[in-house]
Amino acid sequence: MAPPFIIQAGMSVDDYQQKNSHYVKKRIDKQPAGLNFYEYRWPVKENGQVRVEADNAGFVIPNVLSFTGTEDTEYLEGGIFKFSIRSGLTSDEFIEHDQARILFMSHLQSLLTLGWKPYLRYHTYPRLLGKESFAYAIESGIYTPDPTYTPSLEEWMKLRYGGSWVFYYNDDFLEVSFERHSKFMKVEEPGVYLVSHTLLTTDAKGRSYYKDKQRDEWQSLWSETVKEYKSKRYEKEVELIQQGYRINTRYVEPKIHPDDPIEPDNVDELLAIIKQHAIE
């Protein structure tokens, strides 16, 4: 098997080319909109490997089908700020749903062991743990559940067509998600799974909260944005407390902006209720 393709969030193009010089068929797609895409696709039945470098938290993704790195020509100092990697859970197309559940959750938990920490988006993403987090993911349809919790097969299948988990480590953010083919959803028969890893720099993560020209101004806008989003989070948590949920107040926010952690004003009453129903 060929050596793994090496990627790192924010790596320069020169570094990318040098570390992967043995892959001579790398493709560069330069778009007039100002984005350059660095791509590689493995031949059918020759799934590759990609190594994500992140200090002491690096890891290898097996069974890779393809990946794309994105560079902004108006922000070259940011390097290749985003990598999207698509892979299978195994080298075979079909896999038993229960095996997929075990393999995928084991991968998430291995990231935790390496030092990656769970990340919850600020707005409307309450701080939940364990079985409650998975119940909320099933109910809401869009949520990042607790990666330390391994769902039952029944819970796993209730995630409709897929699920998504987000982590952070130092200056990197990583989203790991899966999709499954809607035609192969019978639990007693094999399914088809596609796994995606999206690696971002912290700066790119901050920019992702904004659109168009506001992306370049994200640092000056960040404080007010976070205050608004966290207020919504606390309101959602109080709403869920009334439904019997408990809140993980020990959750640690990543430092995206130099001023983090930022807290909103006038939420003392909400925080008092949340504290009374925090997970011990």
Disulfide bonds with the S-S distance in Angstrom:
none
